[in-house]
Amino acid sequence: MQNDILNTVPIQQFIKQVKSAEASRANEVKLDINSAKNLAFTLGIVMTRLSEDLEVLLKKEQSGDNETIEVQLDGGNKW
């Protein structure tokens, strides 16, 4: 699942709907049940992916897999 492309279309549609409502000075935004379910599922998938990515990063940091690069400078030879 980690390499799957995320389908964020429901989130983008919701954002457009909110912008449109704001531009028309509407007081509310209504979603039909299918749009609401798609948005909820998409947000759940996005949050799960972010959580998994965070766990991977934390495990790498704790396991000491960080690569150490050592550089020594001796000034070189001018002649």
Contact map, one row per residue, 1 for C-alpha under 8 A:
1111000000000000000000000000000000000000000000000000000000000000000000000000000
1111000000000000000000000000000000000000000000001000000000000000000000000000000
1111100000000000000000000000000000000000000000000000000000000000000000000000000
1111110000000000000000000000000000000000000000000000000000000000000000000000000
0011111000000000000000000000000000000000000000000000000000000000000000000000000
0001111100000000000000000000000000000000000011000000000000000000000000000000000
0000111111000000000000000000000000000000010000000000000000000000000000000000000
0000011111110000000000000000000000000000010000000000000000000000000000000000000
0000001111111000000000000000000000000000000000000000000000000000000000000000000
0000001111111100000000000000000000100110010000000000000000000000000000000000000
0000000111111110000000000000000000000010011000000000000000000000000000000000000
0000000111111111000000000000000000000000000000000000000000000000000000000000000
0000000011111111100000000000000000000000000000000000000000000000000000000000000
0000000001111111110000000000000000000010000000000000000000000000000000000000000
0000000000111111111000000000000000000000000000000000000000000000000000000000000
0000000000011111111100000000000000000000000000000000000000000000000000000000000
0000000000001111111110000000100000000000000000000000000000000000000000000000000
0000000000000111111111000000100000000000000000000000000000000000000000000000000
0000000000000011111111100000000000000000000000000000000000000000000000000000000
0000000000000001111111110000000000000000000000000000000000000000000000000000000
0000000000000000111111111111100000000000000000000000000000000000000000000000000
0000000000000000011111111110000000000000000000000000000000000000000000000000000
0000000000000000001111111100000000000000000000000000000000000000000000000000000
0000000000000000000111111100000000000000000000000000000000000000000000000000000
0000000000000000000011111110000000000000000000000000000000000000000000000000000
0000000000000000000011111111100000000000000000000000000000000000000000000000000
0000000000000000000011001111100000000000000000000000000000000000000000000000000
0000000000000000000010000111110000000000000000000000000000000000000000000000000
0000000000000000110010000111111000000000000000000000000000000000000000000000000
0000000000000000000000000001111100000000000000000000000000000000000000000000000
0000000000000000000000000000111111110000000000000000000000000000000000000000000
0000000000000000000000000000011111110000000000000000000000000000000000000000000
0000000000000000000000000000001111111000000000000000000000000000000000000000000
0000000000000000000000000000001111111100000000000000000000000000000000000000000
0000000001000000000000000000001111111110000000000000000000000000000000000000000
0000000000000000000000000000001111111111000000000000000000000000000000000000000
0000000000000000000000000000000011111111100000000000000000000000000000000000000
0000000001000000000000000000000001111111110000000000000000000000000000000000000
0000000001100100000000000000000000111111111000000000000000000000000000000000000
0000000000000000000000000000000000011111111100000000000000000000000000000000000
0000000000000000000000000000000000001111111110000000000000000000000000000000000
0000001101100000000000000000000000000111111111000000000000000000000000000000000
0000000000100000000000000000000000000011111111100000000000000000000000000000000
0000000000000000000000000000000000000001111111110000000000000000000000000000000
0000010000000000000000000000000000000000111111111000000000000000000000000000000
0000010000000000000000000000000000000000011111111100000000000000000000000000000
0000000000000000000000000000000000000000001111111110000000000000000000000000000
0000000000000000000000000000000000000000000111111111000000000000000000000000000
0100000000000000000000000000000000000000000011111111100000000000000000000000000
0000000000000000000000000000000000000000000001111111110000000000000000000000000
0000000000000000000000000000000000000000000000111111111000000000000000000000000
0000000000000000000000000000000000000000000000011111111100000000000000000000000
0000000000000000000000000000000000000000000000001111111110000000000000000000000
0000000000000000000000000000000000000000000000000111111111000000000000000000000
0000000000000000000000000000000000000000000000000011111111100000000000000000000
0000000000000000000000000000000000000000000000000001111111110000000000000000000
0000000000000000000000000000000000000000000000000000111111111000000000000000000
0000000000000000000000000000000000000000000000000000011111111100000000000000000
0000000000000000000000000000000000000000000000000000001111111110000000000000000
0000000000000000000000000000000000000000000000000000000111111111110000000000000
0000000000000000000000000000000000000000000000000000000011111111110000000000000
0000000000000000000000000000000000000000000000000000000001111111100000000000000
0000000000000000000000000000000000000000000000000000000000111111100000000000000
0000000000000000000000000000000000000000000000000000000000011111110000000000000
0000000000000000000000000000000000000000000000000000000000011111111000000000000
0000000000000000000000000000000000000000000000000000000000011001111100000000000
0000000000000000000000000000000000000000000000000000000000000000111110000000000
0000000000000000000000000000000000000000000000000000000000000000011111000000000
0000000000000000000000000000000000000000000000000000000000000000001111100000000
0000000000000000000000000000000000000000000000000000000000000000000111110000000
0000000000000000000000000000000000000000000000000000000000000000000011111000000
0000000000000000000000000000000000000000000000000000000000000000000001111100000
0000000000000000000000000000000000000000000000000000000000000000000000111111000
0000000000000000000000000000000000000000000000000000000000000000000000011111000
0000000000000000000000000000000000000000000000000000000000000000000000001111100
0000000000000000000000000000000000000000000000000000000000000000000000001111110
0000000000000000000000000000000000000000000000000000000000000000000000000011111
0000000000000000000000000000000000000000000000000000000000000000000000000001111
0000000000000000000000000000000000000000000000000000000000000000000000000000111
